[in-house]
Amino acid sequence: MDLRTGHAFWPIRDGLIATYPSLTHDERADVAIVGAGISGALIAHALATVGADVVVVDKRDVLTGSSAATTGLLLYETDTMLTELATHVGERQAARAWRLGLDAIDRIEALCHEFGDTAGFNRRPSLYFASRDEDVDALQEEHALRRRHGFDVEWLDRADIERRYGFSAPGALYGRGGGEIDCYRFGHQLLAAATAHGARIYDRTEVERVRHEKSGVVIRIAGGHTIRARRLVVAAGYETTHYLRRRTGHLHSTWAFVSEPVPTFGAWTDRCLIWETARPYLYLRTTDDNRVLVGGEDEPYSTRHEDLTRLARKTQRLQRRVQTLFPDLSIEPAYSWAGVFADTTDGLPFIGSSREHRDTWFALGYGGNGITFSAIAADLLRDAYLGRRNPDAKIFAFTRRIRRRARRPR
């Protein structure tokens, strides 16, 4: 699967941060992780720091799949609004899932400070605005539920939005607790820290098949070498269909661009994360070198994201949308790219074991919260490795009950 096309910004800006060898010998480990994107990096770091003997493999260069193309918004709010998520999994579990997202952003911030390089991390508020008048009632209901569960959010009416940001929308939720990051750089920091704790990282190393035995798993690598491990973690993102027959996510194609540096953000003074109730939604953020990063125009998955002519048209449409919001913000696209992402029916990831495979854990951080979901997965799988019961594991389990498909703003 071609996960992305075009010119993703982060690897261009950051360059080749680190290199890793391919696997040219047999290996043994407590845990083998397939996938060296942000999910695999967070899990490898979490396991290695508690003493696990970890091996990580990826068929590409590390962090050059979907993680290189992520726009790096750190939101605890899922693509599924809290009111909708509550109809799927219950109000208590829905609120707990969001609270875990907040905690995950706190841990990511702490890791950035621990590594001594913030990787472009900045705390940012979020602005979730109603795309049309018909969405206001649902958004006000959402505001009430979030307030009831203690989330730091306020209601903005049309006049508030116009006064603060200069554009018009019928209403919005203004929340605090989010952030932004350079996921590519952060992932390399995680892998370096995991290596310092004994983890071995191999890229350009493709898994051919996995055999399950009484003592664990035997992973055969293209070229004939094997990895024997007590446990396997599959953190292969949107390519996990090779390991699971069950359909866990719905694939989409998406487009994004980042601008040249801008001298000022005009009315967008707080540089909040911006998104909207429409589906597919437009979303915006800024970067630590004063650029505007824009994404959206999603379509049901096809190979259309591989079409460079389509990429140019989508970039123009996204640019026009931004200029409609902020007419005085002069932005010139510098790099544009397209890629694949997946979402789930309830908007939550799948983390943990599946009945299809013994001795295997999955970390499928689908949706617009992939980075925060991956941080949650790292905590849950660390506890599973240590044999510690984590009551939050059931929220993201393959066996969770998704009650029904609920309405969502259009």
N, C-alpha and C positions, 0 to 999 in steps of 0.2 A: 504494500500500500504506500502510495506517495503521500506522506503526511503534510507536506507543505511545498509551496512553490513561490517564486519571486525572491525578494531580498529581505529576509527577516533582519530586523535592526540589531538585536543584541549581539549575535556573533560577529557582525560587521564592526560594531563599535568596540567590543571588548577584545576581539581577536582570538587567537588560539591560546587560551589560558593555561591549559595543561594537556599532555598527551598520555595515553595509556597503551600498553602492549596488547596484542591479541593473544589468545590462549594457545600455547604451543606444547603443553604437557598436561598430564592428568592432575586433577585437584581433588581435595577433600575439604569439607567445611561443615560447620554446624548448620549454616543457612546459606543457600544459594539464591541470589536475587536475579531474576531475568528482567532487564530493563534498567538503564542508567540515565533516565530522565530525572525530573525533580522528585517523583514518587520514590524511585529506587534510591536516589541520593539521600533523601530524608530517612528512609527506612534503614539503609546501610549505616548511616551515622547513629541512629537511635540504638540499633542492635550492637554495633561495634563498641559503643561507649559503655555498654553494660556487660562486656566480656564475651560476646558471641564471636565465633570465628566465621567471618563472612567473606563470600566470593560474589562479585557482581559481574554480569556479562551483558553486553548489548551488541546487536548486529551492526549498528552504526557507530560513529564516533560518539562519545558520551555527550549527552545533552544537545544533540543536533536534530532530534525528532521534533515532537510537538512542543517540548519545553523551550526550544529555541524560538518558537513562533508565538508563545504566549504573550499576551499584552500586560501581564503582571499586575492586574488589579487584585487587591486583597480585600475581599468582602466577606463578612459573616452572613449577610443576607443572601439566601440562595436564589437561583432563578425562579424557583417556586415560592410565591409569597407565603408568609407565615400562616395566613388564613387558609390558603389552599393546602399547604403542607399538613396543617392540623386535620383536615378532612381525610388525608391519606393515612397518617400514622398516629393521630391523636394529638391534642393540644400540648400535653405535657412533654411528649417525646419531640414534637416539633420545636418547642421552645428550647429544649435541652440541646438539640442539634445545632441551633443557632448560637447558643451559649458556648458550645464547644468550638464553633468557628471563631468567636471572639478570643477564646483562650489560645487557639492556634496562632492567631495573628500576634498575640503577646509573646508566644514562644519563638516565633520567627524573628521578631524584633530582638529578643534576648540573644538568639544565636548570632545575629548580625553583629551585635556589640561584642559578643564573646570572640568572634573571629577577627575583630578589629577592622572590619571593612563592612560598611553598611549595605553594600550591594545596591545602592540606589534606594534603600528603604526610607520611606517617609510616611508618617501618619497623615491620613487624609480623611475628612468627613465625606459623606456620600449624599448625592441629591438624586432621588428617584422620583421623576416627575410624570404626571398624567399626560399621556399623548393626546387625549381627546376628552371632551366633557363627560362622556359616558363612563369614563374610568374613575371619576372622582369619588363616587359612593364607595366603591370597592377599596380605594386607597385610604379613605377615612376610616373604614372598618379595619383595615390593616394597621393604621396608626393606633387605634384604640387597643388592639390586641398586643401590639409591640409594647406599648406603655404599660399594659397590665402585667407583662412579664419582665418589666424592669429595663427594657432596652432604651438607650439614650437617643430619642428621636423626637422631633417636633414637626408640627404641621405648618406648611407654608401655603398661603392662598395666592391667587394671581398677583395681587398687589405686592406681596412679600417677594415673590420671584422676580417681578419686574424691578423692584427697588434694589435687590441684591445683585442680580445677574444681568438685567437689561433685556431679557427675552421674556416672552409671554407663554405661560402654560396654566391650565385651569387649577392646578394644585400640585403639591410635591411633599415628599417626606425627606427631611433633612436629618441624617443620622451621623453618629460619631462612633469611632472604633475601627474604621477601615484603614487601609494603607496601600502603598504601591511599592514595587520592587523590581529589580533586574533579576529575573529568575535564573537566567543563564549563568550569571556570575555567582549568584547565591548557591546554585547547584554545584559548581566547581569547588566552592569553599567547603561544602558539606562532604564531598568526595575526598578532598584533601584531608579533612579532619578524620574521616573514617579510616583512611589509609594510615594515618598516624596511630590509630588504635589497632592496626593489624589487618584491616580489610584489604583484599586484593581485587583490583578493578581491571577488567579486560574489555576492550571494545573491539569492533570489527570481528566479533565472535558470535556466530549464529548457531542457535539451538536447532538441532534436527529432530530430536524426539526426546521424550521423557518416559522413563520406565519406573514404575512404582514397585518397591520391594519391601519386605518386612522391616528392614532396618532404615528405610527412608526412600530416597529417590536417586536414580542414576540418570544424569543428563548427558546425552550424546551431542557433541559439538561437531559441526561441519569440519571435516578433516580427520575425524576419528578419535579425538581425545574425549575424556569423560570428566564429569564433576559428580562426585558422590557426596550427598548431603543428607542430614537428618530431616531438614525441612526445605521446601521450595517456596519462594515468594514470587508471584507473578505480578510484576509492575510494568507490564508492556502496553499500558494505555489502551488506545483504540485498536490495537492489533491483538487483543486478548482472545478474539474469536478463534484463534489457533488452539487455544487451551480449553475453551468452554463451548459446549454445544448450546447451552442456554443463552438466549439473547438478553443481554443485560442493559444495553444502551441503544439509542437511536442516533445514527450518524448524521452529521450535517457538514456542509462546507461553509466557511466563513472567510471574511476579507478584512484587512487592516492596513493602515499606513501610519507613518510617523513623519512629522513635519521637520523642516529645517528649524534651528533654534529661533525663538521669537524674542523680541526686545521687551515685550510686556504682554501680560495676559488680560489687560483691560479690566472689564467688569468681573472677570473670573478671578477675583483676588485671592480667594481661599484655596484655589486649585483643587476643589473637591472632585471626587469621582462622580461622573454623571452618567445616568442611564434612564430608561423610560419604560412605561408599561406596555408599549406596543410590542408585538412579537412578529418578526424578529425585531430586536431592539438595537438602537444606536447607543454606543457607550464611548466615553472620553476620559482621558486622564492626562496628566503632565509627566514629564521625566525630570530627573535630577540635573540634566543639562538644558532645561528650559525648552523642551519641545512639546508638541501636542500629539498624543497617540490616540488614534480613532479606530474603532472597529464596528462591525455589524454586517448588514446585507446578507444574513445567513439564508441558506437554501437547503432543502433536503439533500442528503449526501448524493453526490455524483462525482464524476471526474471534472466537473466544470471549474473547480478551483485550480486545475492544472493549466487552464487556458489563459495565456498572458494577455490576450486582447480583452478578455472578460475582466481580468484583474485591473487593467487600465480604466475600463468603464466603471467598475465598482469603486475604484479610488476616487474618480471624479464625483460620483454620486455621494460618497461619504464626505468629501470636501465640501460639496454644496450644502449638505445637511449641517455641518459645523458652521459654515458662513451664515446660514439662516439663523442659527442660535446666537452667534456672536459676529455680527456684520463688521465690527471694527477690529476683529482679530484677524490679522493677515497671516495666513498659513500657506506654505508651499510644501507639498509632499516631497520628502527626501527619499524614503524607502517604502515600498509597499509589498505586501505578501498575502498569501491565502493558505488556508490549511483545513484540517479536519478536526472536528470536535464531536463529542457525544453528550447526550443528556439521558436522564432516566425518567420514568413516569412520575415519580414523586420528587425528583430534583435532588435526591441524596445519593451518595456513592455506595458501591458495594465493597465492603471490607471484611475479610475473614475467610473462613473455610467454606468450601462448596462440597455438596454431596458427590459431585462427579469425581473428585480426586482426593486420595488420602495424602496426608503429610504436605498439604499445599495450602498456602494462604494467598488471597488475592487482594490487591490494592487498586481499585478502579475508581479514581477520583474524577468522575465525569462532571461535565457542566462548567459553568462560569466560575466555580470556586475550586478549581483543580488543585491549586497550591495549598489552600487551607485544608481541603479534604485530605491531601497527601500528608500534611502535618498531623492530622487526626489519625490517619492510618499508621503513621510511624509510632505514635503512642500506643495504639491498640495492639499492634503486632509485637511491640517490645514487651507489653504485659503478657501477651499470649506466649511468647518465648520463655519468659520468666515463670510461667505457670501461675500468674496472678489473675484473679478474676476481675474483669472490668465491666461494671454494670452498663456502661455505655455501648458495649460491643453489639448489643441486640438492636440498637437503633439503625446500624448500618449492615446488619447481617443479611446473607442471602435468603434466610428463612423469614425475614420480617414480612408482616402482612401489610400490603398496600390496599387499603380499603376500597377505594374507587377512584376513578379519574374525575377530578373536580374541574369546575370552570376556571378560566383565567382571563384577564383582560386581553382584548384583541387590538 
